[in-house]
C-alpha cells in the first residue's frame, strides 16, 4: 500500500512540476500501453485487427498513437546487432499499426493522420462523454479500478479506471473520468483496449504535440490522398520523389552505395524522432510476413464509430 501511495504522490509531484512550465512546452510525464483489438469485418470475426497502442500523458494533455513501429524498429535493431546477422532481415507482423493518432491539448482535439510517411492534422470537435460511474471494482495491473459506462458514436462502452493514476485520460477519444482508464470495451466486444503497462517518464523529451512537419488539412483532402495511395502505392511514392525497392532504400538496392536505415524511437510524440541510423548496406534481403496466428481481414464493414 505504501508503494502505491508513493507512486501516486510522485505522479502528483510530476504533474505540479509540469504544470509550472505548461505554457512553455507540454512534455509527457508518463505513458500507458494497451493491446487494441477491433473486429473490423463482421463477416470474419476471427480475423480481427490488433495493435499495440500507447497514450502519452502530460499535465494538461495526452497523445494516443500506435506503438507497433517502435516495436518493429527494436526488432530490426536487435537482428542487425546480432553477430550472427547474415544480411537477411525478417520482419514478422503480429499487429497492424493504426494510421491515426489523437492529440488532446486541454479540451482541444486534433486527429493526426499518416499517409505514406507524411503527417496531416485535422481539428475535431472534442467529445463530451456522459459517464455513469458504478460501484463495481476490480484490480488491473495491481491498480484498484472502478467501473464506468458511456455511449459514444453508436457503441456502449464499459470502462475501468483508477484514481491511483491521476490522469483524466485513456485510449483513443475515451477520457473524462477522475482517473486513468486502464481497460475498456464495447458491449459486443468488437472494440477493446486491454491494459499492457504503465511507465513514468521523468525528464522526458517526448512532446504532447503534433509532429513538427504535420500539415493542416481537411477530411476531404485526406480521403483523396488515402485513396490514391491505396490504388497505387508505387506511383504515389514516385510522385512524391520516393522510390520503393523491395522494402530497401533504392540507394542500397544494388549493394554498391552505402546507405542507412533509420530506426525509429519514441523521443517525440507518436514515435516521431529517430535513433541512430543503422547501415542498410548490410541488408541483402527483407522478408515481411504475418505471424502464424495473425491474419487480419482487409475489409472494414464495422468501423469503430458506427455513428459519424
C-alpha positions as CSV (number, residue, x, y, z in Angstrom):
1,X,0.0,0.0,0.0
2,X,2.9,2.4,0.8
3,X,4.4,1.7,-2.7
4,X,1.1,2.6,-4.3
5,X,0.9,5.8,-2.3
6,X,4.4,6.7,-3.2
7,X,3.7,6.2,-6.9
8,X,0.6,8.4,-6.7
9,X,2.5,11.2,-4.7
10,X,5.4,11.0,-7.2
11,X,2.9,11.4,-10.2
12,X,1.2,14.3,-8.5
13,X,4.6,15.9,-8.0
14,X,5.4,15.4,-11.6
15,X,2.0,16.9,-12.6
16,X,2.6,20.0,-10.5
17,X,6.2,20.4,-11.8
18,X,5.0,20.0,-15.4
19,X,2.1,22.5,-14.9
20,X,4.5,25.2,-13.8
21,X,6.0,25.1,-17.3
22,X,2.9,24.1,-19.2
23,X,2.8,27.3,-21.3
24,X,6.4,26.7,-22.5
25,X,6.2,23.1,-23.6
26,X,3.9,20.1,-22.9
27,X,6.1,17.1,-22.2
28,X,5.0,13.6,-21.5
29,X,5.4,12.6,-17.9
30,X,4.0,9.1,-18.2
31,X,2.6,6.6,-20.7
32,X,0.1,3.8,-20.6
33,X,0.3,0.8,-23.0
34,X,-2.8,-1.1,-24.3
35,X,-3.4,-4.0,-26.7
36,X,-6.1,-2.8,-29.1
37,X,-8.3,-5.2,-30.9
38,X,-11.0,-4.4,-33.5
39,X,-13.4,-6.8,-35.2
40,X,-13.4,-4.6,-38.4
41,X,-15.0,-7.3,-40.6
42,X,-18.3,-8.6,-39.2
43,X,-18.3,-11.5,-41.7
44,X,-14.9,-12.8,-40.4
45,X,-14.9,-12.0,-36.7
46,X,-11.9,-14.3,-36.0
47,X,-9.8,-12.2,-38.4
48,X,-9.7,-9.0,-36.3
49,X,-7.2,-6.2,-36.3
50,X,-4.7,-5.9,-33.5
51,X,-2.2,-3.3,-32.5
52,X,-0.1,-2.2,-29.5
53,X,-1.0,1.4,-28.8
54,X,0.1,3.9,-26.2
55,X,-1.2,7.1,-24.7
56,X,1.4,9.6,-23.7
57,X,0.3,11.6,-20.7
58,X,1.0,15.3,-19.9
59,X,-0.1,17.7,-17.2
60,X,-2.8,19.1,-19.5
61,X,-3.0,16.9,-22.5
62,X,-2.4,13.4,-24.0
63,X,-1.3,11.8,-27.3
64,X,-2.7,8.4,-28.4
65,X,-0.8,6.6,-31.1
66,X,0.4,3.2,-32.4
67,X,3.5,1.7,-30.8
68,X,4.0,-1.0,-33.5
69,X,6.6,0.8,-35.5
70,X,8.7,1.3,-32.4
71,X,8.5,-2.5,-31.6
72,X,9.4,-3.3,-35.2
73,X,12.3,-0.9,-35.1
74,X,13.5,-2.5,-31.9
75,X,13.4,-5.9,-33.6
76,X,15.3,-4.7,-36.7
77,X,18.0,-3.2,-34.4
78,X,18.2,-6.4,-32.4
79,X,18.7,-8.5,-35.6
80,X,21.3,-6.2,-37.1
81,X,23.3,-6.1,-33.9
82,X,23.4,-9.9,-33.6
83,X,26.9,-11.1,-34.5
84,X,25.3,-13.9,-36.5
85,X,23.3,-11.5,-38.7
86,X,23.8,-12.6,-42.3
87,X,22.1,-9.7,-44.1
88,X,18.7,-11.4,-44.4
89,X,16.2,-9.3,-42.4
90,X,12.9,-10.9,-41.3
91,X,10.1,-8.7,-40.1
92,X,7.2,-10.7,-38.6
93,X,3.9,-8.7,-38.3
94,X,1.6,-9.6,-35.4
95,X,0.0,-6.2,-35.3
96,X,-1.4,-3.6,-37.8
97,X,-0.4,-0.1,-37.0
98,X,-3.4,2.2,-36.7
99,X,-2.9,5.1,-39.2
100,X,-4.5,7.8,-36.9
101,X,-3.2,9.4,-33.7
102,X,-5.2,11.7,-31.4
103,X,-3.9,14.7,-29.6
104,X,-5.7,16.4,-26.7
105,X,-4.4,19.8,-25.7
106,X,-6.6,20.7,-22.8
107,X,-10.1,20.3,-24.3
108,X,-8.9,20.8,-27.9
109,X,-8.8,17.6,-30.0
110,X,-6.8,17.0,-33.2
111,X,-6.5,13.9,-35.3
112,X,-3.1,13.2,-36.8
113,X,-3.3,11.1,-39.9
114,X,-0.2,9.5,-41.5
115,X,-0.3,8.7,-45.3
116,X,2.9,7.2,-46.7
117,X,5.1,8.8,-44.0
118,X,3.5,12.2,-44.3
119,X,1.6,13.6,-41.3
120,X,-1.6,15.7,-41.5
121,X,-3.6,17.4,-38.8
122,X,-7.4,17.6,-38.7
123,X,-9.1,19.5,-36.0
124,X,-12.1,17.7,-34.5
125,X,-14.9,18.6,-32.0
126,X,-13.8,17.4,-28.6
127,X,-16.2,14.6,-27.4
128,X,-18.4,15.1,-24.4
129,X,-18.9,11.7,-22.8
130,X,-21.6,11.3,-20.2
131,X,-20.0,8.7,-18.0
132,X,-22.0,6.8,-15.4
133,X,-19.7,5.6,-12.6
134,X,-20.8,2.3,-11.0
135,X,-19.9,0.7,-7.7
136,X,-18.2,-2.5,-9.1
137,X,-14.5,-2.7,-8.7
138,X,-11.6,-4.9,-9.8
139,X,-7.8,-4.9,-9.9
140,X,-5.9,-4.4,-13.1
141,X,-2.1,-4.4,-13.2
142,X,-2.0,-4.0,-9.5
143,X,-4.2,-0.9,-9.5
144,X,-7.7,-0.6,-7.9
145,X,-10.2,0.2,-10.6
146,X,-13.8,1.3,-10.7
147,X,-16.3,0.6,-13.4
148,X,-17.9,3.4,-15.6
149,X,-20.1,3.2,-18.7
150,X,-21.0,5.6,-21.5
151,X,-22.4,5.5,-25.0
152,X,-20.3,7.1,-27.7
153,X,-20.5,7.1,-31.5
154,X,-23.1,4.3,-31.6
155,X,-21.3,1.9,-29.1
156,X,-21.9,1.3,-25.4
157,X,-18.6,1.3,-23.6
158,X,-17.7,-0.4,-20.3
159,X,-14.5,1.2,-18.9
160,X,-12.3,0.5,-15.8
161,X,-10.4,3.5,-14.4
162,X,-8.1,4.0,-11.5
163,X,-7.8,7.2,-9.3
164,X,-4.4,5.9,-8.2
165,X,-3.1,7.3,-11.5
166,X,-4.3,10.9,-11.5
167,X,-4.8,11.4,-15.3
168,X,-8.3,12.1,-16.8
169,X,-7.3,10.3,-19.9
170,X,-7.4,6.9,-21.7
171,X,-7.2,5.3,-25.1
172,X,-8.4,6.8,-28.3
173,X,-11.1,9.5,-27.6
174,X,-12.2,7.9,-24.4
175,X,-11.5,10.2,-21.4
176,X,-13.1,12.4,-18.8
177,X,-13.1,10.2,-15.7
178,X,-11.5,11.0,-12.4
179,X,-8.5,8.7,-13.1
180,X,-6.8,6.9,-15.9
181,X,-8.7,4.4,-18.0
182,X,-6.8,1.1,-18.0
183,X,-9.3,-1.1,-19.8
184,X,-12.4,-0.5,-22.0
185,X,-14.6,-2.5,-24.4
186,X,-17.8,-2.0,-26.2
187,X,-20.9,-4.2,-25.3
188,X,-20.3,-6.6,-28.2
189,X,-16.5,-7.0,-27.5
190,X,-15.8,-5.7,-31.0
191,X,-13.6,-2.9,-29.9
192,X,-11.4,-3.4,-26.9
193,X,-8.3,-1.9,-25.2
194,X,-6.6,-4.1,-22.7
195,X,-4.0,-2.8,-20.2
196,X,-0.4,-3.7,-21.1
197,X,1.7,-1.5,-18.8
198,X,2.4,1.9,-17.3
199,X,5.6,3.9,-17.1
200,X,6.6,7.2,-15.5
201,X,8.8,9.4,-17.8
202,X,10.9,11.7,-15.7
203,X,12.9,14.3,-17.7
204,X,11.2,13.2,-20.9
205,X,11.8,14.9,-24.3
206,X,8.5,13.4,-25.6
207,X,6.3,16.3,-26.6
208,X,2.5,16.3,-26.3
209,X,2.1,17.9,-29.6
210,X,1.6,17.2,-33.3
211,X,4.7,16.3,-35.3
212,X,6.6,19.4,-36.4
213,X,6.2,18.5,-40.1
214,X,2.4,17.9,-39.9
215,X,0.2,19.9,-42.3
216,X,-3.2,21.3,-41.6
217,X,-5.8,19.8,-43.9
218,X,-9.5,18.6,-44.0
219,X,-11.2,15.3,-44.2
220,X,-11.9,15.6,-48.0
221,X,-8.3,16.0,-48.9
222,X,-7.2,13.2,-46.6
223,X,-9.7,10.8,-48.2
224,X,-8.2,11.7,-51.6
225,X,-4.7,11.0,-50.5
226,X,-5.6,7.7,-48.9
227,X,-7.5,6.5,-51.9
228,X,-4.6,7.5,-54.2
229,X,-2.0,5.7,-52.1
230,X,-4.2,2.6,-51.8
231,X,-4.9,2.4,-55.5
232,X,-1.2,2.6,-56.5
233,X,1.4,2.9,-53.7
234,X,4.4,2.8,-56.1
235,X,3.0,5.6,-58.2
236,X,2.1,7.7,-55.2
237,X,5.6,7.4,-53.7
238,X,7.3,8.1,-57.0
239,X,5.1,11.2,-57.5
240,X,6.5,12.4,-54.1
241,X,10.1,11.7,-55.2
242,X,10.4,8.5,-53.2
243,X,11.2,5.1,-54.6
244,X,10.4,1.7,-53.0
245,X,12.6,-1.3,-53.9
246,X,11.6,-4.5,-52.2
247,X,11.4,-2.7,-48.8
248,X,15.0,-1.5,-49.0
249,X,16.0,2.1,-49.8
250,X,16.8,2.4,-53.6
251,X,20.3,3.6,-52.9
252,X,21.2,0.3,-51.3
253,X,19.3,-2.0,-53.7
254,X,22.4,-2.6,-55.9
255,X,24.7,-3.1,-52.9
256,X,27.3,-0.6,-54.3
257,X,26.2,2.5,-52.5
258,X,26.5,3.0,-48.7
259,X,23.1,3.7,-47.3
260,X,21.5,3.9,-43.9
261,X,18.3,2.6,-42.4
262,X,16.7,4.8,-39.7
263,X,15.5,3.0,-36.5
264,X,12.5,5.0,-35.2
265,X,12.4,5.8,-31.5
266,X,10.0,7.4,-29.2
267,X,11.7,10.7,-28.5
268,X,8.8,12.7,-29.9
269,X,5.1,12.4,-29.7
270,X,3.8,9.4,-31.7
271,X,7.3,7.9,-32.1
272,X,8.3,10.7,-34.4
273,X,12.1,11.1,-33.9
274,X,14.7,8.6,-34.7
275,X,17.5,6.7,-33.0
276,X,21.0,6.5,-34.5
277,X,20.8,5.3,-38.1
278,X,21.9,1.8,-38.9
279,X,23.9,0.7,-42.0
280,X,21.4,-0.6,-44.6
281,X,24.2,-1.7,-46.9
282,X,24.5,-4.8,-44.7
283,X,21.0,-5.8,-45.7
284,X,20.7,-8.3,-48.6
285,X,17.0,-9.0,-48.3
286,X,13.9,-8.0,-46.4
287,X,11.2,-10.7,-45.7
288,X,8.0,-9.3,-44.3
289,X,5.4,-11.8,-43.2
290,X,2.4,-12.1,-40.9
291,X,2.8,-14.2,-37.7
292,X,1.3,-17.6,-37.9
293,X,-1.5,-16.6,-35.5
294,X,-2.3,-13.3,-37.2
295,X,-4.2,-12.9,-40.4
296,X,-6.5,-9.9,-40.2
297,X,-9.2,-9.1,-42.7
298,X,-8.6,-6.3,-45.1
299,X,-12.3,-5.5,-45.2
300,X,-13.8,-2.9,-42.8
301,X,-17.6,-3.0,-42.7
302,X,-17.7,-2.5,-38.9
303,X,-15.9,0.8,-38.1
304,X,-15.2,1.9,-34.6
305,X,-17.5,4.9,-35.0
306,X,-20.9,3.5,-36.0
307,X,-22.4,7.0,-36.0
308,X,-20.3,9.8,-37.7
